[in-house]
Amino acid sequence: MADTAAQPVVELVTSPAELGAAIRRARAALGLSYRDAAARCGVGRRFFNELENGKPTARLDKTLAVLTGVGLLPLIVPLDEAMKAFGK
């Protein structure tokens, strides 16, 4: 019998814009407004909005807080393995 459990979505993020889009999707899936998401993550609304919009110079500590707050986890893997896994 096939496993019908939903598999987690794993995304390859290689740019600030892709990171922002992933955060936006996670926030939307949680049904959170910018204000509520920022408060949940312990950052200001402006920072949250800029991060979702692909700000390339965002602070790492705040970025990690946002990722955790919206239920995402950064995963560090060797580049060649990631490229193979994602067919790049």
C-alpha angles and dihedrals in degrees: 000000000000120000106250097183113122113258118225115256112245117194132193107227115192104158141039089250092055091048090051092049091051090051091048092052092048092049091049091048088055091049093236129151119223089258095050094043093049091050091047090051096044095241135111122268091243092055092046092050093047092049092051088050093055104261104185096205101052118146113260096223092053092043091054090048090053093048091051092043093056093043101259129129125201112226123200114213133161110275096235092052092049092049091051093047093050096039095243 
